[in-house]
Amino acid sequence: MTAIQLTPAERKEHRSGAHHLDPVVMIGGDGLTPAVEKEVNAALNAHGLIKVRVFSDDRATREAMLATLADKLSAAPIQHIGKLLVLWRPMPEKEAAPRDDRKPGPRTVKLVSFSKSGNHRATVKTVKVFGNERVTAGGSIKRVKKRVTSVKKKAQAQ
């Protein structure tokens, strides 16, 4: 696998996106182990753009680690500044579960009733409202009734 090649403009955009990120993987004294590669791969799958901190004082070693990670994980090396390495790989598309046959579930609603005098606190009650229910303006829950149609409209429909 080879590293992804980016244009300078794309690399600049990813550098600016990585500015506020914290390192998610740290490489210690053992160096680049298979466990570290596995963690970097998982972080790239989850985030796409990550920072890696290397606790090594040798600059050439850090540059080699960046190149190795980019090649093995088919990622793009974005930046190497100090002991931080920035890698990017496009995130894989997540498979969406088919939701055609599902109806929306119950939702939680907060009912706030204010006191008659302004001296007391309002009471807040959390209630689950199901699909066939609605909350009225007064704060009570009513079930939805089927709409009644007249006899004439039923006869016309047939």
C-alpha positions as CSV (number, residue, x, y, z in Angstrom):
1,M,0.0,0.0,0.0
2,T,1.2,3.5,-0.8
3,A,0.6,6.8,0.9
4,I,-2.1,9.1,-0.5
5,Q,-0.6,12.0,-2.5
6,L,-2.2,15.4,-1.8
7,T,-1.8,18.7,-3.4
8,P,-0.3,21.5,-1.3
9,A,-3.7,23.2,-1.1
10,E,-5.3,20.0,0.3
11,R,-2.4,19.5,2.7
12,K,-2.8,23.1,3.9
13,E,-6.5,22.6,4.5
14,H,-5.9,19.4,6.6
15,R,-3.1,21.2,8.5
16,S,-5.6,23.9,9.5
17,G,-8.2,21.3,10.5
18,A,-5.7,19.5,12.7
19,H,-4.6,22.6,14.5
20,H,-7.0,22.3,17.4
21,L,-6.8,18.5,17.7
22,D,-5.1,16.7,20.6
23,P,-2.9,13.6,20.0
24,V,-4.9,10.4,20.1
25,V,-2.0,8.0,19.8
26,M,1.3,8.2,21.6
27,I,4.4,6.3,20.6
28,G,6.7,5.5,23.5
29,G,10.2,4.1,23.9
30,D,9.4,0.8,22.1
31,G,8.9,2.7,18.9
32,L,6.5,1.7,16.1
33,T,5.1,-1.7,17.2
34,P,2.2,-3.6,15.6
35,A,0.0,-2.6,18.5
36,V,0.7,1.1,17.8
37,E,0.0,0.6,14.1
38,K,-3.3,-1.1,15.0
39,E,-4.3,1.9,17.2
40,V,-3.4,4.4,14.6
41,N,-5.5,2.5,12.0
42,A,-8.5,2.4,14.4
43,A,-8.1,6.1,15.1
44,L,-7.9,6.9,11.4
45,N,-11.1,4.9,10.8
46,A,-12.9,6.7,13.6
47,H,-11.6,10.3,13.0
48,G,-10.0,10.5,9.6
49,L,-7.5,13.3,10.7
50,I,-5.4,12.5,13.7
51,K,-2.3,13.7,15.6
52,V,0.3,11.2,16.9
53,R,2.8,12.2,19.6
54,V,6.2,10.5,19.5
55,F,8.4,10.4,22.6
56,S,11.7,10.1,20.7
57,D,14.3,12.8,20.5
58,D,15.7,11.7,17.1
59,R,14.2,13.7,14.2
60,A,15.2,11.1,11.6
61,T,13.4,8.4,13.5
62,R,10.2,10.4,13.7
63,E,10.3,11.1,10.0
64,A,10.8,7.4,9.3
65,M,7.8,6.6,11.6
66,L,5.6,9.1,9.7
67,A,6.6,7.6,6.3
68,T,6.1,4.1,7.6
69,L,2.7,4.8,9.1
70,A,1.6,6.6,5.9
71,D,2.7,3.7,3.7
72,K,1.4,0.8,5.8
73,L,-2.0,2.4,6.5
74,S,-2.4,4.0,3.1
75,A,-2.7,7.4,4.7
76,A,-1.4,10.9,3.8
77,P,1.4,12.4,5.8
78,I,0.1,15.9,6.5
79,Q,2.7,17.5,8.9
80,H,5.6,16.7,11.1
81,I,6.2,19.5,13.6
82,G,8.3,18.8,16.6
83,K,7.2,15.5,18.2
84,L,3.8,15.6,16.6
85,L,2.8,13.7,13.4
86,V,-0.4,14.5,11.6
87,L,-2.0,11.8,9.4
88,W,-5.1,11.9,7.2
89,R,-7.1,9.2,5.5
90,P,-10.6,9.5,4.1
91,M,-13.1,7.9,6.5
92,P,-14.9,4.8,5.2
93,E,-18.6,5.2,4.4
94,K,-20.8,3.8,7.2
95,E,-23.6,1.5,6.1
96,A,-26.9,2.9,6.9
97,A,-29.5,0.5,8.3
98,P,-32.7,0.4,6.4
99,R,-35.3,2.2,8.4
100,D,-38.3,2.0,6.0
101,D,-40.4,-0.3,8.1
102,R,-39.7,1.3,11.5
103,K,-41.8,3.9,13.1
104,P,-40.5,6.6,15.4
105,G,-40.2,5.5,19.1
106,P,-41.4,7.3,22.2
107,R,-40.0,10.7,22.8
108,T,-39.3,12.4,26.2
109,V,-41.1,15.7,26.8
110,K,-40.7,18.1,29.7
111,L,-43.9,19.5,31.0
112,V,-43.4,22.8,32.9
113,S,-46.3,24.0,35.1
114,F,-45.8,27.5,36.6
115,S,-47.2,28.3,40.1
116,K,-50.4,30.4,40.4
117,S,-48.5,33.0,42.4
118,G,-45.1,34.1,41.2
119,N,-43.4,33.2,44.5
120,H,-42.9,29.5,43.9
121,R,-40.8,27.5,41.5
122,A,-42.2,26.0,38.4
123,T,-42.6,22.2,38.6
124,V,-40.9,20.2,35.8
125,K,-42.3,16.8,35.0
126,T,-40.6,14.5,32.4
127,V,-43.1,12.3,30.5
128,K,-42.7,9.8,27.6
129,V,-45.1,10.5,24.8
130,F,-45.8,7.6,22.4
131,G,-46.6,7.8,18.7
132,N,-50.3,7.8,19.2
133,E,-50.3,10.5,21.9
134,R,-50.0,14.3,21.9
135,V,-49.4,17.0,24.5
136,T,-52.2,19.6,24.7
137,A,-51.6,23.3,25.4
138,G,-52.7,22.7,29.0
139,G,-49.9,20.1,29.5
140,S,-52.0,17.0,29.6
141,I,-51.4,14.0,27.3
142,K,-54.2,12.8,25.0
143,R,-54.4,9.9,22.8
144,V,-55.1,10.5,19.1
145,K,-58.6,9.5,18.1
146,K,-59.4,8.3,14.7
147,R,-61.0,11.0,12.6
148,V,-64.7,10.5,12.3
149,T,-66.1,10.8,8.7
150,S,-69.7,11.4,7.9
151,V,-72.0,8.7,6.4
152,K,-72.3,10.7,3.2
153,K,-68.5,10.9,2.7
154,K,-68.2,7.1,3.3
155,A,-70.9,6.5,0.7
156,Q,-69.1,8.8,-1.8
157,A,-65.8,7.0,-1.3
158,Q,-67.3,3.7,-2.3
